[in-house]
Amino acid sequence: MNSDDFDSSLPEGLDLRALSAYVDGELPGAERAAIEAQLAQHPQAAARVAAWRAQKAALRVLCGAPQRSERDERDERYEREAADEPAFIVLRRRTPWWQRAGVAACWLAAGAGLALALGPLAPRLTGGAWGGLGGSPPSFAERADIAYAVYTPERRHPVEVAANEEEHLINWLSKRLNRPLSVPSLQEYGYSLVGGRLLPGEAGPAAQFMYENTSGSRLTLYVTGISRDETAFRLFRDGNRRTFYWVSDGMGYALSGPIAEGKLRTIAIDVCSALGGKPESWQ
């Protein structure tokens, strides 16, 4: 119903302008009493007035207006009795900012205390995936693990360039990484090359080479340029996935897979050696 329809349905002398003035308390006593008498006989108009008063009350509370007078309270009681279906608005008291800040500070302190208490247990609880404050693995190891999780489940499009174009794959990725690359063979471990793809790295492009055995289990070798001068050989875990990663001659390498840790470590050592690294210092 629009305003014209509503106005035409009102009795004579009870229009929208008069009702608005009545709600705002702008009418003298005689006119106000007359409207109240008419509202008692006109439930539709009384319901509209009740809704307006509810909206007005809500705005007053939200804007921090002074408490209503006894007259306003009396008017509201009258409107609830006159309307067939009174309107209700529920307003929740706002929590002062200083209380919210205090609660946030308490949670922050509790979280810090819990982190300190569980810090020594974290590697055991998370399977070694978390290295403690300041002990997280380098970005390229995490990126390698994520890339493994994203692309190895693919059956139809696991790689961009398949193994039957190995020469093109190596030339393409070598050009993009601006570094001569080679693909180590894992045939002695039962894994054949599936192919590879280009990925975004931490500070430039990265390459992923994927391998698969006869049972469908897959390994990936992640390669990217890296500025760190680091020769350590480390393990990163995430669920049932394991990633051995190392840095050699300005390149970061990460071998990822769900196989046993000892077997993956053996393969990683051979891969490092095949790529010109010196894994003898790891043993």
C-alpha positions in Angstrom: 0.0 0.0 0.0 1.4 3.4 -1.0 0.9 6.6 1.0 -2.0 7.8 -1.3 -3.9 4.6 -0.7 -3.4 4.8 3.0 -4.4 8.5 3.1 -7.6 7.8 1.2 -8.6 5.1 3.6 -8.5 7.4 6.6 -11.6 9.1 8.1 -12.1 12.7 7.5 -9.7 14.9 9.4 -7.2 12.1 10.0 -4.5 12.4 7.3 -0.8 11.5 7.1 0.2 15.1 8.0 -2.0 15.1 11.1 -0.7 11.7 12.2 2.9 12.8 11.7 2.4 15.9 13.8 0.7 13.8 16.4 3.6 11.3 16.6 6.1 14.3 16.9 4.0 15.9 19.7 3.4 19.0 17.7 -0.4 19.2 18.1 -2.2 21.3 20.8 -4.3 19.4 23.4 -7.7 19.7 21.7 -6.4 18.4 18.3 -4.4 15.7 20.0 -7.5 14.5 21.9 -9.5 14.4 18.7 -7.0 12.3 16.9 -6.7 9.9 19.8 -10.5 9.5 19.7 -10.4 8.7 16.0 -7.5 6.3 16.4 -9.5 4.3 18.8 -12.0 3.8 16.0 -9.5 3.2 13.3 -7.2 0.2 14.0 -5.3 0.5 10.7 -4.2 4.1 11.5 -3.4 3.2 15.1 -1.1 0.4 13.8 0.7 2.8 11.5 1.2 5.3 14.4 2.5 2.5 16.6 5.1 1.5 14.0 6.2 5.1 13.6 6.6 5.5 17.4 8.6 2.3 17.5 11.0 3.6 14.8 11.3 6.9 16.6 12.1 5.2 19.9 14.8 3.1 18.1 16.4 6.2 16.6 16.4 7.9 20.0 18.2 5.0 21.7 20.7 4.5 18.9 21.6 8.2 18.8 21.8 8.6 22.6 18.8 10.8 23.0 17.5 11.7 26.5 15.0 9.3 28.1 11.4 9.7 27.0 8.9 11.6 29.1 6.0 10.1 31.0 3.8 11.5 28.2 5.6 9.5 25.6 5.3 6.4 27.7 1.6 6.9 28.0 1.3 7.4 24.3 3.1 4.1 23.6 0.8 2.2 26.0 -2.2 3.6 24.3 -0.8 2.6 20.8 -0.1 -1.0 22.0 -3.7 -1.3 23.1 -5.2 0.3 20.0 -3.2 -1.6 17.4 -4.4 -5.1 16.3 -0.8 -6.3 15.8 1.6 -4.0 17.7 5.1 -3.5 16.5 8.1 -4.6 18.5 11.8 -3.5 18.2 14.4 -5.2 20.3 17.5 -3.0 21.0 20.6 -4.5 22.6 22.7 -2.3 24.8 26.0 -1.4 23.2 29.1 -2.6 25.0 31.4 0.4 25.8 34.6 0.5 23.8 36.8 0.2 26.9 35.0 -3.1 27.8 35.6 -4.5 24.3 39.2 -3.5 24.4 39.7 -5.1 27.8 38.2 -8.4 26.6 40.4 -8.3 23.5 43.5 -7.8 25.7 42.5 -10.7 27.9 42.2 -13.0 24.9 45.5 -11.8 23.5 47.3 -12.5 26.8 45.7 -15.9 27.0 46.7 -16.8 23.5 50.3 -15.7 24.1 50.5 -17.7 27.3 49.1 -20.8 25.5 51.6 -20.4 22.7 54.5 -20.3 25.2 53.1 -23.2 27.2 52.7 -25.4 24.1 55.7 -24.2 22.2 58.0 -27.1 23.2 55.2 -29.6 22.3 54.2 -28.1 19.0 56.6 -30.2 16.7 55.3 -33.3 18.4 51.6 -32.3 18.2 51.8 -31.1 14.6 54.0 -33.9 13.3 56.9 -31.5 12.8 55.1 -29.1 10.5 55.5 -26.2 12.9 59.0 -25.2 13.9 58.1 -22.8 16.7 58.3 -19.0 16.8 60.9 -17.9 14.2 61.5 -21.6 13.2 59.1 -21.9 10.3 60.5 -23.4 7.1 61.4 -21.0 4.2 58.7 -19.9 1.9 59.8 -22.1 -1.0 59.4 -25.3 1.0 55.9 -24.4 1.9 55.1 -23.4 -1.7 56.5 -26.8 -2.8 54.2 -28.6 -0.3 51.2 -26.5 -1.5 51.9 -27.1 -5.1 52.1 -30.9 -4.5 48.8 -30.8 -2.7 47.2 -28.8 -5.5 48.5 -30.6 -8.6 49.1 -34.2 -7.8 45.4 -35.1 -7.4 44.9 -34.1 -11.0 44.4 -37.0 -13.4 43.8 -35.4 -16.7 45.9 -32.2 -16.4 48.6 -32.7 -13.7 51.3 -30.9 -15.8 51.6 -28.3 -18.4 54.1 -30.1 -20.6 54.2 -33.9 -20.6 57.2 -36.1 -20.4 57.1 -37.0 -24.1 58.2 -33.4 -24.7 61.0 -33.5 -22.1 63.5 -31.5 -24.1 61.0 -28.7 -24.7 60.0 -28.8 -21.1 63.6 -28.4 -19.9 64.4 -25.6 -22.4 61.3 -23.7 -21.6 61.7 -23.8 -17.8 65.4 -23.1 -18.0 64.7 -20.0 -20.0 62.0 -18.8 -17.5 64.1 -19.5 -14.4 67.2 -18.0 -16.2 69.2 -21.1 -15.1 70.1 -24.3 -16.9 67.9 -27.0 -15.4 68.0 -30.8 -15.6 65.5 -33.5 -14.7 67.0 -36.2 -12.5 65.8 -39.8 -13.2 64.0 -41.7 -10.5 63.5 -44.9 -12.4 65.6 -46.9 -10.0 63.0 -46.0 -7.3 60.1 -47.0 -9.6 59.1 -43.4 -10.5 58.7 -42.1 -14.1 58.6 -38.5 -15.2 55.0 -37.3 -15.8 56.0 -33.8 -16.9 56.3 -30.3 -15.4 54.8 -26.9 -15.1 55.8 -23.3 -14.4 54.8 -21.8 -11.0 55.1 -18.5 -9.3 57.9 -18.5 -6.7 58.7 -16.3 -3.8 60.7 -13.7 -5.8 60.3 -15.0 -9.4 59.3 -18.1 -11.4 59.6 -21.7 -10.1 59.4 -25.1 -11.7 57.6 -28.3 -10.7 58.6 -31.7 -12.0 56.2 -34.5 -11.3 56.9 -38.2 -11.1 54.6 -41.3 -10.7 55.0 -45.0 -10.0 52.9 -47.9 -11.2 50.5 -47.7 -8.3 49.7 -44.0 -9.0 51.7 -42.5 -6.1 53.4 -39.3 -7.1 56.4 -37.2 -6.1 57.3 -33.7 -7.1 60.5 -31.8 -7.4 60.2 -28.0 -6.9 63.0 -25.7 -8.1 63.3 -22.0 -7.7 66.0 -19.3 -7.4 66.8 -18.2 -3.9 69.0 -15.6 -2.3 69.7 -17.4 1.0 73.1 -18.9 1.5 72.1 -22.1 3.2 73.3 -25.6 2.8 71.3 -27.4 5.5 69.0 -30.3 4.5 65.7 -30.2 6.4 62.3 -31.8 6.6 58.9 -30.2 6.5 55.7 -32.1 7.3 52.1 -31.3 6.6 49.7 -34.2 7.4 50.9 -37.3 5.6 53.0 -35.2 3.2 56.7 -34.8 3.7 59.1 -32.4 2.0 62.9 -32.6 2.1 64.3 -29.2 1.0 67.8 -27.8 0.6 69.6 -24.9 -1.1 72.5 -25.3 -3.5 74.3 -22.8 -5.6 71.6 -20.1 -5.4 68.8 -22.5 -6.1 66.2 -23.9 -3.7 65.0 -27.5 -4.1 62.2 -29.4 -2.5 61.2 -33.0 -3.0 57.7 -33.7 -1.8 55.6 -36.9 -1.4 53.6 -39.0 1.0 56.0 -41.9 1.2 58.0 -43.1 4.2 60.4 -40.5 5.5 63.5 -42.7 5.2 62.8 -43.5 1.6 62.1 -40.0 0.6 65.3 -38.8 2.3 67.3 -41.4 0.3 65.7 -40.2 -3.0 66.3 -36.6 -2.0 70.0 -37.3 -1.4 70.4 -38.9 -4.8 68.5 -36.0 -6.5 70.7 -33.5 -4.8 73.8 -35.3 -6.0 72.4 -35.6 -9.6 71.8 -31.8 -9.6 75.4 -31.0 -8.6 74.9 -30.6 -4.9 77.0 -32.1 -2.1 74.7 -34.2 0.1 77.6 -35.9 1.9 77.6 -33.3 4.6 74.0 -34.2 5.5 74.7 -37.8 6.6 
